[in-house]
Amino acid sequence: MDVIEAVKKRKSIRGYKPDPVAKEVLEEILELAKWAPSAMNTQPWEFTVLAGYVLENIKRSNIELLKSGVSPNPEHMVVGWPMESIYRQRQVNLAKQLFQLMDIPREDKEKRAKWQEQGFRYFDAPAAIIVSVDRCLSETGPLIDIGAVIQTICLTALHFGLGTCIEDQGAMYPDVLRKYAHIAESKRIVMAIAIGYPDWDFPANKLESEREPIKDMATWLGFD
Ligand SMILES: Cc1cc2nc3c(=O)[nH]c(=O)nc-3n(C[C@H](O)[C@H](O)[C@H](O)COP(=O)(O)O)c2cc1C
């Protein structure tokens, strides 16, 4: 798969086949993704790769906390979207599209809660990668490096027929991850990536997310 095809094909996968992903495949993905750039080649990323009973324990505990109303306490900066902004509007549009595909009426609180749980269950992916950084680094400094390596993981995964979903939700209860995945207190848990073989019949996977035209995003100078 060439780069352009991979960039176009990558999309967030929110429904997976139960088939496990071989450790060797996940290792190869990380071996490739480590070639992502980082500021001054600092390579601040650390990966905790989860599957099997460890991931099951984490899924179960996340859901227990969510259902008992325990507020998520992520360790990374969660972006806030001002209510009247275009960013909030795009977020609402995404939610509307997903709810439509998943047949979740706006007023159906039970179905909405069930859908939210899916994110905390890594969308039932058979594996997940937790990305963390050492706390000696600033909270925001390594985030560009982390973004680069995460996108590289998601693109590389396509080569192996795998789908991914980068997800805040999977890192919202860091204490659960610390308990079952033994992530040290000295590490800041930044993000989760669900990974597995896509279930293409799963309705949410049919989502074609939108992008603004580049003419509205880019300023061009010195070309004429
Ligand atoms: C930093 C970050 C956090 C995200 N967190 C979630 C999440 O918690 N749950 C989810 O379903 N998708 C999550 N996503 C996926 C985005 O919703 C998705 O990338 C966006 O809607 C564009 O769709 P696409 O990935 O299919 O192109 C996240 C993506 C990023 C980059």
PDBQT file of the ligand as one rigid body, heavy atoms in Angstrom, charges set to zero:
ROOT
HETATM    1  C1  LIG A 301      -6.566  12.788  20.150  1.00  0.00    +0.000 C 
HETATM    2  C2  LIG A 301      -7.742  11.992  19.643  1.00  0.00    +0.000 A 
HETATM    3  C3  LIG A 301      -8.657  11.469  20.537  1.00  0.00    +0.000 A 
HETATM    4  C4  LIG A 301      -9.735  10.711  20.078  1.00  0.00    +0.000 A 
HETATM    5  N1  LIG A 301     -10.587  10.155  20.988  1.00  0.00    +0.000 NA
HETATM    6  C5  LIG A 301     -11.626   9.413  20.541  1.00  0.00    +0.000 A 
HETATM    7  C6  LIG A 301     -12.493   8.771  21.469  1.00  0.00    +0.000 A 
HETATM    8  O1  LIG A 301     -12.315   8.850  22.692  1.00  0.00    +0.000 OA
HETATM    9  N2  LIG A 301     -13.533   8.035  20.981  1.00  0.00    +0.000 N 
HETATM   10  C7  LIG A 301     -13.748   7.896  19.629  1.00  0.00    +0.000 A 
HETATM   11  O2  LIG A 301     -14.697   7.217  19.250  1.00  0.00    +0.000 OA
HETATM   12  N3  LIG A 301     -12.929   8.471  18.727  1.00  0.00    +0.000 NA
HETATM   13  C8  LIG A 301     -11.875   9.221  19.138  1.00  0.00    +0.000 A 
HETATM   14  N4  LIG A 301     -11.015   9.794  18.239  1.00  0.00    +0.000 N 
HETATM   15  C9  LIG A 301     -11.237   9.590  16.790  1.00  0.00    +0.000 C 
HETATM   16  C10 LIG A 301     -11.792  10.849  16.120  1.00  0.00    +0.000 C 
HETATM   17  O3  LIG A 301     -13.145  11.007  16.451  1.00  0.00    +0.000 OA
HETATM   18  C11 LIG A 301     -11.599  10.719  14.603  1.00  0.00    +0.000 C 
HETATM   19  O4  LIG A 301     -10.220  10.690  14.324  1.00  0.00    +0.000 OA
HETATM   20  C12 LIG A 301     -12.231  11.861  13.827  1.00  0.00    +0.000 C 
HETATM   21  O5  LIG A 301     -13.622  11.871  14.000  1.00  0.00    +0.000 OA
HETATM   22  C13 LIG A 301     -11.922  11.757  12.333  1.00  0.00    +0.000 C 
HETATM   23  O6  LIG A 301     -12.401  10.526  11.835  1.00  0.00    +0.000 OA
HETATM   24  P1  LIG A 301     -11.448   9.450  11.160  1.00  0.00    +0.000 P 
HETATM   25  O7  LIG A 301     -10.396   9.080  12.174  1.00  0.00    +0.000 OA
HETATM   26  O8  LIG A 301     -12.345   8.294  10.838  1.00  0.00    +0.000 OA
HETATM   27  O9  LIG A 301     -10.820  10.064   9.956  1.00  0.00    +0.000 OA
HETATM   28  C14 LIG A 301      -9.920  10.520  18.681  1.00  0.00    +0.000 A 
HETATM   29  C15 LIG A 301      -8.976  11.032  17.785  1.00  0.00    +0.000 A 
HETATM   30  C16 LIG A 301      -7.897  11.750  18.247  1.00  0.00    +0.000 A 
HETATM   31  C17 LIG A 301      -6.881  12.272  17.254  1.00  0.00    +0.000 C 
ENDROOT
TORSDOF 0
